[in-house]
Amino acid sequence: MVAGGASRQASVAAALAAVPAEFGIVLVHDAARALTPPELVEAVADAVRGGHGAVIPVLAVVDTIKQVDNSGVVVGTVDRSVLRAVQTPQGFRRDVLTSAHAAAVDDHTDDAGMAEKIGVPVHTVPGSEAAMKITRPFDLAVAELLF
């Protein structure tokens, strides 16, 4: 167990530094996704074991997404067919995750974004609706119903 940092990125970096050297695969998971099924964890790990340096679970975006300007005016509709919502756990070869964190100069909302920045292809696997993120009271109520 390690103390969290001021950001998600700092927390993951601290945890990564504490992982014993003999572990070649690292999964990064949000506690906010408490209902993630074990099968999803295994699918991510299996994809890393299968040769991918970085793996994320994703779900197709089902809502229409609008791009808006700073004044709140719609400037375009984004093609949702190419959009995916990203979940955790995100899986990495340890060397990829270590390199991504070492090279990071900006704040990132996920580790896959750091891997992208250093040119590592990020592979996707199908996500799970059960792996919902619990961040608001409504999410908690839904999670309690599911649990």
LUMRO-231325 format. One record per residue (C-alpha): residue number from 1; residue in one letter; x, z, y. Coordinates in steps of 0.001 Angstrom, whole numbers. Each point is the difference from the previous one (the first is absolute). Example, Ala and Ser with C-alpha at 12.3 -4.5 7.8 and 13.67 -1.06 7.14 Angstrom:
2
resi	resn	X	Z	Y
1	A	12300	7800	-4500
2	S	1370	-660	3440
END
This chain:
147
resi	resn	X	Z	Y
1	M	0	0	0
2	V	1253	-859	3467
3	A	-1264	748	3488
4	G	-1847	-2858	1643
5	G	1365	-1726	3053
6	A	-1506	-816	3377
7	S	-1274	-3321	-1377
8	R	-950	-1491	-3345
9	Q	3245	-1959	81
10	A	2059	3164	573
11	S	-1855	1802	-2780
12	V	673	-2805	-2485
13	A	3669	-144	1029
14	A	335	3749	-627
15	A	-1693	-297	-3390
16	L	2129	-3013	-943
17	A	3159	1954	776
18	A	-1164	2700	-2430
19	V	-740	-2358	-2917
20	P	2695	345	-2683
21	A	2369	-2985	-174
22	E	-937	-883	-3594
23	F	-3480	-1131	1078
24	G	85	-3733	670
25	I	-3682	-373	874
26	V	-1764	1920	2764
27	L	-3730	84	712
28	V	-1241	1076	3426
29	H	-3526	1403	-30
30	D	-2298	1435	2675
31	A	-1607	3349	-754
32	A	-2979	-1400	1925
33	R	-670	-2255	-3020
34	A	-719	2897	-2331
35	L	-2362	-1935	-2295
36	T	2445	-2785	-872
37	P	-433	-782	-3692
38	P	3041	385	-2254
39	E	-404	-3648	-1057
40	L	805	-1112	3543
41	V	3151	2117	56
42	E	1061	-1564	-3304
43	A	-761	-3539	1221
44	V	2288	488	3012
45	A	2767	1559	-2090
46	D	-310	-2727	-2644
47	A	361	-2716	2645
48	V	3208	1606	1311
49	R	1291	389	-3566
50	G	-872	-3678	-481
51	G	2506	-1047	2640
52	H	-1686	257	3399
53	G	1964	1894	2644
54	A	-3082	1062	1972
55	V	-3623	245	-1185
56	I	-3221	971	1759
57	P	-3589	313	-1239
58	V	-2471	-1952	2126
59	L	-3705	-650	397
60	A	-1560	-3055	1592
61	V	-1392	649	3465
62	V	-3778	-313	-97
63	D	-827	577	3665
64	T	191	-2651	2683
65	I	3069	765	2114
66	K	79	-769	3705
67	Q	3066	-187	2213
68	V	-669	1535	3416
69	D	1961	122	3233
70	N	852	3138	1990
71	S	-3347	-116	1818
72	G	-1960	-51	-3270
73	V	-983	-3659	118
74	V	81	-1934	-3272
75	V	2672	-2701	81
76	G	-290	-1162	-3587
77	T	-1235	539	-3521
78	V	2690	591	-2593
79	D	-199	-1868	-3314
80	R	-702	2873	-2383
81	S	751	-2134	-3075
82	V	3705	632	575
83	L	-331	3689	926
84	R	449	2942	-2332
85	A	-428	3730	506
86	V	3071	1821	-1275
87	Q	-156	3149	-2110
88	T	2462	2340	-1632
89	P	1938	657	-2064
90	Q	2521	-2515	1234
91	G	2783	-585	-2498
92	F	3626	-946	560
93	R	3306	-413	-1692
94	R	1900	2943	1426
95	D	2676	-2226	1548
96	V	-2667	-2019	1841
97	L	-1697	3084	1437
98	T	3317	1586	976
99	S	1153	-3204	1728
100	A	-3348	-401	1758
101	H	138	3516	1394
102	A	3634	-364	1042
103	A	-764	-3208	1910
104	A	-3207	1227	1685
105	V	252	129	3780
106	D	-3722	84	807
107	D	-2804	2227	-1238
108	H	-1860	-1475	-2954
109	T	-3377	980	-1419
110	D	1104	-706	-3553
111	D	3171	-464	-1998
112	A	-920	-3527	-1063
113	G	210	-1006	3662
114	M	3599	1200	81
115	A	771	-1969	-3166
116	E	-1513	-3103	1630
117	K	2279	495	3039
118	I	3115	-207	-2184
119	G	-1260	-3126	-1750
120	V	-1172	1487	-3292
121	P	-3081	-1769	-1403
122	V	-2850	2455	-435
123	H	-2022	-653	-3157
124	T	-3659	1004	-209
125	V	-2091	1382	-2827
126	P	-3776	501	72
127	G	-935	3262	1673
128	S	-2862	2341	-835
129	E	-3020	956	2069
130	A	393	3488	-1456
131	A	3323	276	1863
132	M	-1844	435	3288
133	K	1806	1690	2863
134	I	-1509	3343	982
135	T	626	406	3729
136	R	-3369	777	1584
137	P	-2814	2425	-838
138	F	-2114	-2929	-1256
139	D	2812	-1046	-2381
140	L	175	3539	-1340
141	A	-3752	72	-613
142	V	221	-3292	-1925
143	A	2992	1245	-1994
144	E	-1855	3196	-913
145	L	-2928	-2085	-1248
146	L	2351	-2151	-2078
147	F	1904	2973	-1349
END
